[in-house]
């Protein structure tokens, strides 16, 4: 959030070339980090993405392992973007977001709907490349709008397909239906944080017009809630994928909050 505190001499990354400046005081903590709390909270995406990729069944499934690893890549890009607010690092944040949601949609089509046509990977590659060019070759407000049109459209398609899976499983497998509900709930809270932070910044930034005497750092909370929500939804899809392979998956929790999918022990097996 401009203006730069203390002048440009104290702002290591000045001038900022990104198409957006979020609702956090720039260089509030360090002259080397533009948005400290947004940068710090981006580490959540790296953690949840890498943790998910290392869970037992995901580690053996290339498709879902790539999904979780792409979440971690988004987190790395987000750290660089919020630390610098440069156009180049903004692309490192936004382009992986397009890639992960596109690849997730492809995985759902493969796993849930049984779409295995040989041309499907090439079609998604072409669409993703087109979206990448559209986001990269624009700038300013046009770039901001283009990115959200592309990303939000594919995201809506992806979430709609997840809802269909949830409706299919909610009666027969209430445990994983609960995972989906938790994921959707976290995602909605994240979207609310993003919307308020973007559209009502003067009222939540701790300034003269703010309702509170401190900044709520809602964009930082968006990072945490959206990455955790996506983790839950991906875990839900991993469980569903195992069911479609006629296996007997179970849910095990790490630290009482992070679910992971494991296979039930074979009948008659003794450890």
C-alpha positions in Angstrom: 0.0 0.0 0.0 1.6 3.3 -1.1 2.9 5.8 -0.3 6.3 4.3 0.5 7.1 5.0 4.1 10.3 7.0 4.6 10.7 7.8 0.9 12.2 5.7 -1.9 15.7 5.8 -0.4 14.5 3.4 2.3 12.6 1.2 -0.2 14.9 -1.4 -1.6 12.6 -2.6 -4.4 11.3 0.9 -5.4 9.8 1.5 -8.0 7.2 -1.1 -7.9 6.1 -2.4 -11.3 3.3 -4.9 -10.3 -0.2 -4.1 -11.4 -1.6 -4.2 -7.9 -0.5 -3.1 -4.4 -2.3 -4.8 -1.6 -3.7 -3.4 1.6 -0.6 -3.6 3.7 1.8 -0.8 4.6 4.8 -1.1 2.4 8.2 -1.7 4.1 6.5 -1.6 7.5 8.9 -4.2 9.0 12.0 -4.2 6.7 13.2 -2.1 3.9 14.0 -5.3 2.0 10.5 -6.7 2.1 7.6 -4.6 0.7 4.7 -6.5 2.2 6.1 -8.4 5.2 2.9 -10.2 6.5 1.7 -11.1 3.0 5.2 -12.5 2.3 5.3 -14.5 5.6 1.8 -15.9 5.1 2.8 -17.2 1.7 4.9 -19.8 3.4 1.7 -21.6 4.3 1.2 -22.5 0.6 4.7 -24.0 0.5 4.1 -26.0 3.6 0.6 -27.4 2.8 1.7 -28.1 -0.8 4.8 -29.9 0.1 3.2 -31.8 3.0 0.4 -33.0 0.8 2.9 -34.2 -1.9 4.7 -36.3 0.7 1.6 -38.0 2.2 1.8 -41.8 1.6 -0.7 -42.3 -1.3 -0.1 -39.0 -3.0 3.7 -39.7 -3.1 2.9 -42.7 -5.2 0.4 -40.9 -7.6 2.1 -38.6 -10.1 -1.0 -36.6 -10.9 -2.0 -35.6 -7.4 1.7 -35.2 -6.4 2.0 -32.6 -9.2 -1.1 -30.8 -7.9 0.3 -30.4 -4.4 3.8 -29.5 -5.7 2.2 -26.8 -7.9 0.6 -25.3 -4.7 4.1 -25.1 -3.2 5.3 -23.4 -6.4 2.5 -20.9 -6.1 3.7 -20.2 -2.6 7.3 -19.6 -3.7 6.1 -17.2 -6.3 3.8 -15.5 -3.8 6.8 -15.0 -1.4 8.8 -13.3 -4.2 5.9 -11.2 -5.4 4.8 -9.8 -2.1 8.5 -9.2 -1.0 9.2 -7.1 -4.2 5.9 -6.0 -5.9 7.7 -6.4 -9.3 5.9 -7.4 -12.5 8.3 -10.3 -13.0 7.7 -11.8 -9.6 3.9 -11.1 -10.0 4.1 -13.5 -13.0 5.8 -16.0 -10.7 2.8 -15.8 -8.4 -0.1 -15.6 -10.9 1.0 -18.0 -13.6 1.4 -21.0 -11.3 -2.1 -20.2 -10.0 -3.4 -20.6 -13.5 -1.3 -23.8 -14.0 -2.4 -25.5 -10.7 -6.1 -24.8 -11.3 -5.9 -26.0 -14.9 -4.1 -29.2 -14.0 -6.5 -29.9 -11.1 -9.4 -29.6 -13.5 -7.6 -32.0 -15.9 -7.0 -34.5 -13.0 -10.7 -34.4 -12.1 -11.8 -35.1 -15.6 -9.4 -38.1 -15.7 -10.2 -39.5 -12.3 -13.9 -38.7 -11.8 -15.4 -38.5 -15.3 -13.1 -41.1 -16.9 -12.1 -38.8 -19.7 -9.0 -40.5 -21.1 -9.0 -39.2 -24.7 -5.4 -38.9 -26.0 -5.9 -35.3 -27.1 -7.1 -34.1 -23.7 -3.6 -33.4 -22.3 -2.7 -31.4 -25.4 -6.0 -29.5 -25.2 -5.3 -28.5 -21.7 -1.7 -27.6 -22.5 -2.9 -25.4 -25.4 -5.5 -23.7 -23.2 -3.0 -23.2 -20.4 -0.4 -21.7 -22.8 -3.0 -19.3 -24.2 -4.0 -18.2 -20.7 -0.3 -17.8 -19.8 0.2 -15.5 -22.8 -2.9 -13.5 -22.1 -1.8 -12.8 -18.5 1.9 -12.2 -19.3 1.4 -9.9 -22.3 -0.9 -7.4 -20.6 -0.1 -4.8 -17.9 -1.7 -2.5 -15.4 -5.5 -2.8 -14.7 -5.9 -4.8 -17.9 -3.5 -7.4 -16.6 -5.2 -7.6 -13.3 -8.7 -8.0 -14.9 -7.3 -10.5 -17.5 -5.7 -12.7 -14.8 -8.9 -12.9 -12.7 -11.1 -13.5 -15.7 -8.9 -16.5 -16.7 -8.2 -17.8 -13.3 -11.7 -17.4 -11.8 -13.4 -19.0 -14.9 -11.2 -22.1 -14.7 -11.5 -22.1 -10.9 -15.3 -22.0 -11.1 -15.3 -25.0 -13.5 -13.0 -26.9 -11.1 -15.1 -26.2 -8.0 -18.3 -27.1 -9.9 -16.9 -30.5 -10.7 -15.8 -31.0 -7.0 -19.3 -30.1 -5.9 -20.7 -32.8 -8.2 -18.3 -35.4 -6.6 -19.4 -34.2 -3.1 -23.1 -34.6 -4.0 -22.3 -38.1 -5.2 -20.4 -39.1 -2.0 -22.2 -37.2 0.8 -24.5 -40.1 1.7 -22.3 -43.1 1.1 -19.1 -41.6 2.6 -20.0 -38.9 5.1 -16.4 -38.8 6.4 -14.9 -37.5 3.2 -18.0 -35.4 2.5 -17.0 -33.6 5.7 -13.6 -33.0 4.2 -15.2 -31.3 1.2 -17.5 -29.2 3.4 -14.5 -28.1 5.5 -12.5 -27.3 2.3 -15.4 -25.3 0.8 -15.9 -23.4 4.1 -12.2 -22.5 4.3 -12.3 -21.4 0.7 -15.3 -19.1 1.3 -13.7 -17.5 4.3 -10.5 -17.0 2.2 -12.5 -15.3 -0.6 -14.3 -13.1 1.9 -10.9 -12.0 3.3 -9.6 -11.2 -0.2 -12.8 -9.3 -1.2 -12.8 -7.1 1.9 -9.1 -6.5 1.7 -9.3 -5.5 -2.0 -12.6 -3.5 -2.0 -12.7 -2.0 1.5 -9.0 -1.4 2.3 -9.5 2.1 3.8 -11.8 0.6 6.4 -9.6 -2.3 7.5 -6.0 -0.9 7.2 -5.7 0.8 10.6 -5.7 4.3 9.1 -7.8 7.3 9.8 -10.9 5.9 8.1 -10.4 2.4 9.5 -13.0 0.7 11.7 -10.1 -0.7 13.8 -6.9 0.9 15.1 -4.8 -1.8 13.4 -4.5 -3.5 10.0 -6.4 -6.8 9.8 -3.9 -8.2 7.2 -6.8 -9.9 5.4 -4.7 -10.7 2.4 -2.3 -12.6 4.6 -5.2 -14.6 6.0 -6.4 -15.3 2.4 -3.1 -17.1 1.8 -3.6 -19.3 4.9 -7.2 -20.1 4.4 -7.2 -20.7 0.7 -4.1 -23.0 0.8 -5.6 -25.0 3.7 -9.0 -25.2 2.0 -7.4 -26.3 -1.3 -5.4 -28.9 0.7 -8.7 -30.3 2.1 -10.4 -30.4 -1.3 -7.4 -32.1 -2.9 -7.4 -34.7 -0.1 -11.1 -35.3 -0.7 -10.3 -35.9 -4.4 -7.5 -38.3 -3.5 -9.9 -40.3 -1.3 -12.5 -40.3 -4.1 -9.9 -41.5 -6.6 -9.0 -44.4 -4.4 -12.6 -45.4 -4.2 -12.9 -45.4 -7.9 -9.9 -47.7 -8.1 -12.0 -50.1 -5.8 -9.7 -49.7 -2.8 -10.5 -49.1 0.8 -9.0 -45.8 1.8 -9.1 -44.3 5.3 -8.5 -40.8 6.7 -5.8 -40.2 9.2 -5.1 -36.8 10.8 -1.7 -35.3 11.5 -1.6 -32.8 14.4 -5.4 -33.0 14.6 -5.9 -30.7 11.6 -4.2 -32.1 8.5 -6.0 -35.1 6.9 -4.1 -37.6 4.8 -5.4 -40.7 2.9 -4.1 -44.1 3.7 -5.3 -47.6 2.7 -7.1 -49.9 5.1 -5.0 -52.9 6.3 -5.7 -56.1 4.3 -8.1 -58.4 6.1 -6.3 -61.1 8.1 -3.1 -59.0 8.1 -1.2 -58.7 11.4 1.4 -56.2 12.1 
